Amino acid sequence: MEVINVVEKMVWATIDDILEQKDGICKCEKCRADIVALTLNSLKPCYVVSNEGSAFVRANYLDLNLKHELTLALVHAIEIVSENPKHDKE
């Protein structure tokens, strides 16, 4: 059995939608990984062991408060990484 952080899955599933709305933001793998790491460090993890548990947590993600919290954390992380990329600005 595998232990899954459902919040991590949801962040990865959401990042592209938010990045598409932002102009002038680096979307390389390094920056994306940094954004996800910063986002996850600001959110409470939610670990599950089964696919059923994962589906239950994702269903709860539809709660607007959870979606709002995740989106705000992602936007904040995008701002930080875009101001301080770990590579030369292009």
PyMOL commands that set and color helices and strands:
alter all, ss='L'
color gray80, all
select helices_A, chain A and resi 6-20+29-42+51-61+64-83
alter helices_A, ss='H'
color red, helices_A
select strands_A, chain A and resi 4-5+47-48
alter strands_A, ss='S'
color yellow, strands_A
deselect
rebuild
show_as cartoon
